[in-house]
Amino acid sequence: MDEFWKLGGFPAVGDADPVPASVFTNLPEHGRTLALLHDVSRELTAILDREELLRRIANRVKALVDFDVFSVMLWNEVSQHLECVFALKYEDSIPLPMRIPLDQGLTGSAARERRIVRVADVREDPRYVLCQHGVEVRSELVVPLLLQDRLIGVLDLESTKTGAFAAEHEPLLQTLGSYIAVALENARLFEQTRENERRLQQDLDTAREIQLRLLPTGAREVPGLDLGTGYAPARELGGDFYDFLPSGEGRLALALGDVSGKGTAAALFASLAIGVLREHAVEHPCPPAEMLAHLNRRLHSGRLQSRFIAMALAVYDAHSRILTLANAGSPRPLLIRDGVTEVVRVEGIPLGLFPEAQYEEVSLLLRPGDIVILASDGIHEAENTEKEQFGVERLAAAVFDLARDTSAATIAGQILRVTDEHSAGECEFQDDRTILVLRITDEPVAGDDWSKIPVIY
């Protein structure tokens, strides 16, 4: 009840100043304007292509204010100029290669002062700069496009009529200018993101090409050995790798590695491992177990504690047909002989986990017709829609379906195709798939010459 005294400050009913009739007269027009601004804000912020956005802006402004020439200039922070990016002359697009500093022209003034510039007759304004669009301009209205007081650019309207733009246009265009600034900034950020993605994709494509070039396709001067490879990364860059290395006269070293994780980091670590392997194999040829121990020390010393490598390493002696195998956490190799599959039981811890590790070796005396398969876990663990892994049995069956004289390359390709079929319906493979196939042939060697060094290609 104590608050009733405040009511005394209000005029009695009938004594207040009447509301101007013009307010009620203009209500429909104000309502249409507000509705239009609402539609414009919703429409413009949804368009991310700059060319389409600017054309839509021109159409929207034309519905509010008549003009003969419409242009949008964006602020270039590097060159410190306003640069025309879009222009219409009588509703037709025209090239308008203009660059204006902030100290020139009506557009420069509007941008510099962060306020609308409206000139009824440009002939009487010394700031006016004649544009090369062929229109005899008489009046001009320039709206700065600001985003939290940061200059985005200007919206420039020109007319052949004197006094074509009125004072009531200014608040409307100023509000519209805020929407336009947001929409243009969104379009710029979208294009910047798209360009960054294009560059990233180009870099990934280049890196993928380099990575593939690091992988050999075969080896010559290894009598009686047919080699085949299969490689299918799960992403642009893979963490799987393989390599062939000469290991003395008539001896070939073969490696298949799988870096933990996927993508760029795994690919870089794989490249490091290939480099270390090649350096040591050339300078210090040694048995597979000794080579793995050396690789383990080198990779662990790199202090990449979140990364490790599973690797199967083998050396084939063409003279004796003995294949010596060592394993550092890779799936066990398979020996297929006379239609029977044998899992070669050789194991060891992955490389890079501990400063020192010892590895065991297994030697296989091979004979013509034998097939040895080294496959990464991406092959063995490929799943179908029922979450069933591909496994050893399906891998062996893929080989049994082929003729005895099928080349190693064809066998590797067949295994990749069968894993594709097994995982049909899955969105994508979750891991890289890599295969090395060794097929022993009964190729005769003239004069029993085993003295040649293998040639990798």
C-alpha positions, 0 to 999 in steps of 0.5 A: 500500500505504501507504493500507491503514492508513486501513481500520482506521477502519472497523468490522469486518464484522458490527460496524457499526450495522444499517440501520434497518428503516424505511429498507427499509420506506419505500423503495417510498414514497420511490421513488414520491415521487421518481418523482412529483417527476420527473414534476411537474418535467417536466410543470409546466415544459412548461405556459406557460398560467398557469390551466392550470398552477395547476390542474395544480399543485393536482391534483399536490399533492392526490396528495401531501397532502390539503387542503380549500382550495388557493390560490396567491398571487403577489407583486406587487412594485409594490403590495407585496402577495401577491395570490390568483390561483387558489383551489380549494374542495373541488376547485371553483374559487372567486373569492378576491380577497385581497391580503395584505401581508407583515406579516399572516397566515400567508401573509405570515409564510411569505413574509416569513421565506422558510420553510414555516409549518405550524400544527396549529390556527389557532385558537391562532395569532394570525397567522391571518387568517380568509378569506372562502371559507366553510370552517371552517379548522382547520390550515394549511400555507404554502409560500413559492415562491422562485426563487434566494431571490426571492419568487414567491409562496406555496402555501397549503393549508388543512384542516378537520381539526386537525393535517392536515399533518405534518412529513414533508410539509414537505421534499416540498412545499419541493422541489415549491415550487421546481419550482412557482416555476420554472414560474410564472416561466416562465408569467409571462415567456411571458405578458409576451412574448405581451403585448409581442408583442400591443402591438407588433402593435397599434403596427405595425397603427397605423403601417401604417394611418398609412403607408397614409393618407400614400399618395394614391389619385388626382388630379382636375383633370388632364384626359386623365390616368387614374391607377392605383396598386398597393401591396403591402408585404412586411411590415407596414410597407413601404419603398416609397412613392409620391406625387402633388403639384400642380406648377403649373396643369395640372401634376402631379408623381408620385413612386415611391420605394423605401428600402433595406431593409425594415420599420420603419426603412425606413418611417420613412425613407420618411415623411421623404422624403415630408415633404421632397418635399411641402415642396419641391414646394409651396414651390419647384416645379421640374423633376424633375431639380432636385427629385431633386438637392435631395432628395439633399442633404436626405437625405444631410444626415440622416447616415443612411449605411446608408439610401438611396432609389431614386426615379423622379420625373415631372411631367405637363403636361396641356396639352401632354401632355408627361411629363418623367421623372428617375430616381435608381436606380429601375427604368426606366419603361415606355412602352406604345404601340400594342402595343409596349413601350419602356424609357425610358432615364433613369438616375441614382444613388440618393438619399442616397449622396453630398452632391451628385448631378446627374440627367438628364431625358427628356421624352415627348410622350404621346398618347391610348392611351399607358400609362406604368408606374413599378414598384419593383424588387419587381415586376421582381425577383419570383421564382418557384420556379425563381428566374426574375424577373418582368421587363419582358416579363411585365409588358408581357404583363400589360398586353397581355392587357387591353382598350385602354380598361381603367382604370389602376387595373385595370391596376395590380391586374392587375400585382399579381395576375400577380406573385402568380401568378408567385411562387405557391409562394414562402413570401413576397415578399422585397420591397415591390411598388409600381406607378404607372400613367398612362393617357392618354385622349382626354378633351375639355376644355371651352374648353381650360381648363388653369388648374386646380391638380390636387387630390390625394385 
